[in-house]
């Protein structure tokens, strides 16, 4: 990684100041002659006649709905800022979900502002960093200049792409500090913007804005459904990739599985939507096993929970539990088939007008029946469910909303989410599981260390539901045949 001249102060806070040299840099400074050479002789690269991004019409509709919900109030939605990983390196930037949902933009430091035009209506503006300055050397001296991290769009280009008037974000903090009237901001993304508004906002009012934007994402529009299907289709191919290299994973570790899936995510999408769970053997009993440093052994199961995130930031979330050698043992199949039966019951309960809890209750009922049937719990089943006794081995809820966040709509009110009613356009996961910990002395030894989860992404339709991830087999027999075909 190159290590030369970079500033100690972010460029957005010093648009016309001299850029400082990194401590221990090899060059003592910039001569006037070098500065002049770097300032001139560059071609005009401005882009003209750009087409709006695919979701521009949808983001305009979302901003209109937001405007109607909060008339007469200034609304501020930041993208967020780069976060330091260590010293002078940053984590890859991921724009806040609220900002990307309302704009389609994904650049750091961006801020969407809806200025009230009276008692009703707003004028939207998006505040962005302009092209890095060639006059003051920012473009090559700043650590975020375009010769270091790449070209960003000019404000004029951004306007064409996003369909929103674009302004210089470096001027925004002062403007917000001087603004009057009611203001709401989406918190926890941009400390500079929040500081400018510190005496104008309240936690309670800002939370209302966050809750609204969370609930607004529950029903997906046509663009979002298409992106979710795209994410799932890439995820299916990622699972196929993994099956083809299980022999290499056996020779190395779970990391080979994680890396294989990540390659598909980066080639076809933006990233993985969350940390891949590549849990072999007893690691499958750890719900969010993301260390992925364990052995992959023939005869064990692999629980792979992974999802590709599209370039527009919509993610899949799919789980399959696979026999590493291609064939389930009798006890593995027994547990797997029970989870499959529970998932079938859960999926059947997903339909318009149903309660969100219905698919969870349906799946849990099946699992409780199995645990009683196997002698692990004393019935009747209704008693088990009333006391939640099955949770020793089922552990988690049976699903969640899915969208731009893997656990989408997380800030929604309870009455609108888990106590709410399903509508066409909602997308959720159905993912029952059974987990018998390796040290669980309450179950027969043959069960210990077996963890099974099956998860699919289900779209609520007008007449029922559609399994977006139906491209991956689910029954134990189908999984074995699919693996045999992929392994050749």
Secondary structure as UniProt FT lines:
FT   HELIX           11..13
FT   TURN            15..16
FT   TURN            23..24
FT   HELIX           32..39
FT   TURN            54..55
FT   HELIX           56..69
FT   TURN            70..72
FT   STRAND          74..78
FT   STRAND          84..86
FT   TURN            87..88
FT   STRAND          89..90
FT   HELIX           97..103
FT   TURN            108..109
FT   STRAND          111..116
FT   STRAND          122..128
FT   HELIX           138..141
FT   TURN            143..144
FT   HELIX           146..149
FT   HELIX           155..162
FT   STRAND          165..168
FT   HELIX           169..171
FT   HELIX           172..178
FT   STRAND          183..185
FT   HELIX           191..196
FT   TURN            197..200
FT   HELIX           203..216
FT   HELIX           222..244
FT   HELIX           246..251
FT   HELIX           254..268
FT   STRAND          271..272
FT   STRAND          277..280
FT   HELIX           281..285
FT   TURN            287..288
FT   TURN            298..299
FT   STRAND          301..306
FT   STRAND          308..309
FT   TURN            311..312
FT   STRAND          318..323
FT   TURN            324..325
FT   HELIX           330..348
FT   TURN            352..353
FT   HELIX           356..373
FT   TURN            374..375
FT   HELIX           381..387
FT   TURN            388..390
FT   HELIX           391..394
FT   TURN            408..411
FT   HELIX           414..416
FT   TURN            417..419
FT   TURN            424..425
FT   STRAND          426..430
FT   STRAND          433..436
FT   TURN            438..439
FT   TURN            441..442
FT   HELIX           445..447
FT   TURN            448..449
FT   STRAND          450..453
FT   STRAND          455..461
FT   TURN            462..463
FT   STRAND          464..467
FT   TURN            468..471
FT   HELIX           476..487
//
